[in-house]
Amino acid sequence: MNLLSQTTVLHISDTHMSPEHPLGRQMWTSVVRYTEKSRPDLVIHTGDVVHDDPDSDTDYEFAAFQMRRLTTPWRIIPGNHDIGDTEPDPYRGLTTPERLKRFRSHFGPDRWAITIGDWTMIGLNSQLFDNHLLEEETEQWAWLDEQLAGADGRPVGLFMHKPPSINTLGEDLFVNKAVGLRSRSRLHELARSGVVKLIGFGHLHEHVVLYSAGALLVGAPAIGAVPAGESVWQLGLRCNGAVEYRLSGDTVRVRLLREQDLGMTR
């Protein structure tokens, strides 16, 4: 492996930013300082950027200001706290056109594609999967097909808020912690075909690493979700932190960054 050709991506998620959330603010400052020192090629935020309420203009303005503190390239996609959720039992209500508009006005497109090093990274709005906003969902799938066709043989990493599954891409279990069964089936086929090599997500507030259908599934923990210095094992490791990917050719190395790795002092 030629180490000089390595590309580094920092994956953060579930920052839940608000001027009323002090631990999250401290952790975010640690993330910003870490990026200043490590200079990743790209920072990817997989959603739930605002604290809780997708209709809070105060939290949106605060979160947008905090994201602009990053001096490295970054991309973001929305979570359920940002734009609402899907059926059944949508937390904070369903995704709406108004909520989508608010997110896009503060953070730009809710889906994106970027070629970085040897890889194509694609951000998807998982809140549109199996959604009642059929036109938005259809447009996103058509757009994804175009991006995959344009990847020109490069390995592809998909990033979204909700995990594609709980255990394997082939499972038929549905809980609202993961995307719906129709969308999961399509993601499963993309992995089995060899097109998609990596799927990064958030939502669970836990660090998870799984391998399914030829793809690496990686969950990023949240920022400031648990008391400083604490952690607990659930589906994965629930802690404060981020994930770092080192990419070279079609290989990827995954590293969990805990509070101490990010330089947070208490």
N, C-alpha and C positions, 0 to 999 in steps of 0.2 A: 504494500500500500504506500502510495506517495503522500506523506503527511502534508506536504506543501499544498496539495489540492483539496484539503479538507474544508468543508463548509460547516459553520456552526449556526444552529437555530435554537433560540430560547423560547420555550413554550410556557406561557403563563395562563392562568384561568381563574375565574371566580374571585375577582378582586373585590367585588361588592363595595365600591367606593362611595363614600359619603363624608361630608364634613363632621358627621356625628359618630364616625367609626374610627376611633384613635388607633387601635392595633393595626387595622388595615392600612391606615395612612403611614404608619411607621414601617410596615413591611414593604409597602410600595416604594418608599424612599430607598429602602435597601435594594430593591430590584433596580431602580434607576441608577444607583451608584454602582451596582454590579455590572450593568451594561456599559457604564462609562469605562470600567476597568477591563472587562473581557471583550468588548466590542463584537458581539455576535453579528453575523451577516444579516440576520433577520430575527425580529421578535414577533411571535404569533400569540395573540390573545384569543382564547376560545370561549369568550362570552361571560355573561353576568358581570359586566363591568360596573353597573350601578348596584347600590346596596340591596334594595329590595323592590321598590315600586317602579314599574316601567313608565309611570306617568309623572314621576317627580322631576320637574325641570331643574330643581336645585341640585339633585344628585347627578343628573345628566351633565350640567354645566361643570360641576366639580370634577367628574370623571373625565370629561373631555380635556379639561385643563391639565389633569394629571398625566394623561396619555401623551400630551404634547411636551411633557418634560423629557421624553425619550429622544435622544439625538441619533439613535440608530434607526434603520428602516423598520417599520412595524406595520402589521395588518391585524384587523380585528373582525370577529364575527359575533352575532348576537346570541344571547341565551334567553331563557324564559323570564328572568328578572328584568331583561332589557326590553323585550317586545311581547311578552305573554307566551302562552303555551298552546298545546294541542289537546284535543279530547283523548281520553276521558279525564275528568278531574283536573282541568287546567289551573295551575297555580297563578293567581293574580289575573285570571281570565284569559280569554283567547287572544292569539295574535290578531292585530287589526291593521288595516292600511295606515291609520294615524300613527300607531306605534312604530311601524316600519319607517314611516316618513321621519319621525323624530330621531330614530337611530341613524338613519342615513344622513340627516342634516348635521349631526354632530361628528360622525365617525366615517362617513363615506359609504361605499357599496357594502352590502351585507353578503356578498360573495365576490371572490377575486381569485386570480391565478397569477403566479409569479415563477419565473425560471430562476433558480439560484443554484450555482454550481452545476452539478450533474443532474439535478432533480427539478421536477415541476411540483410546486406546492399549490394546493387549491383549497380555498376556504369556502365552506358551504353553510348555508343557513339551515340548521337542523330543525328549527321551529317551523319550517315549511314542509317537512316530511309528513306524509299522510295527513295533510292539512285541509281545512275547509276553504282556504284561499286557493282554489284549484288553478287559477290562471298563474298565480305567482309560483306555485309548485311546478307546474308544467314547464314554465319558462326556465326555472332553475335546472331541471333535468336536461332540457334541450341544450342549455348553455354548458352543462357539465360534459355532455357528449362531444360538443365542439372543442372544449379544452383538452379532453383526453385524446381526441384525434390529432390535435395540434402539439401534443407532447413529443411526438416524433421519436418514440422509443425510449425516452427518458423515464426512469422510475418516478412514480407519482406518490406524493403524500397528500392525503385528504385530512382536513382539519374541520371539526364541527363541535358544537357545544355538547349535545347529548351523545353518550356512547352508542355505537351501532348495535350493541348487544350487551348482555351481562357476562356470558361465559364464552360462547362461540358464535360466529356469524351464521352458522347453520341452525341455531336453536329456534324453536317456535314458541318460546316463552315470551309473553309481552307484559311488561310493567312500564309505567310511565317514566321510569328512570332512564329508559332507552328509547330509540326511535321505533316507529311502528313496523309491523311485519312486512308490509309491501316495500317500504324503503330499505329495510334490512336485506330483503331478498335481492334487490338490485345491487346493493353494496357487496353482498356475498359473491355475486357473479363477477363483479369487477375485480375482487381479490382472487377468485379462482382462476380467472383468465390471465392473471399475471400482470395486469395493468397497474393495479394499486398495490404498493408494497408497505405502506404505513398509513395508519389511521390514528390521529391524535384527537383527544376530546377532553372535556372537563365535566362539569355538572355534579359528579359524585363527591367532589371535595376529597378525593382519595387518589393516591398514586397506584396505578394498576399497569402491569405489563403482561399481555397475553399474546399468543400466536395462534392464528386461525385462518384456514383456507389460503395460506401462503402470505398473509399480511401480518405485520406487527401492530397490535392494538395497544396504545399507550394513553393512560389517563393522567392528567396533571392534577396535583393537589391544588387547594385554594390558597389564597393569600389572606392570612389573618382569620381563618375560619375557626381555629381552636386556640385556647389560651397559649401564650408564648411558651415554648419549650415542651409542650405536651404533644403526644401522638397516641393513636390507638389503631389496632387492626380491626377492620370490618371486611368489606369485600376486598379492599386493598389497604394501604397505609394511609390513614387520615392524619394529616399533619399540615403545617404551613410550608410552602415551598414552590418550586418550579421544576421543569424538566429541561435538560439540555441535550440536544441531538448533535452528534458529530457525524457528518455525512462524507463519504468518499466513494466514488463510483456508485455501485448500487447497494453498498453496505451502510448500515446505520448503527451507531452506538448510542445507548440511552443512559443518561446519568440523572439521578434525582438530586436536586439541590435543596438542602434543608436550610433552616434559618441561619445556622452558623456558616454554611457555605455562601450564603448571600451577604454575610457580613452584618446581620442584624445584631445589635447589642441591646441588652436589657438592663 
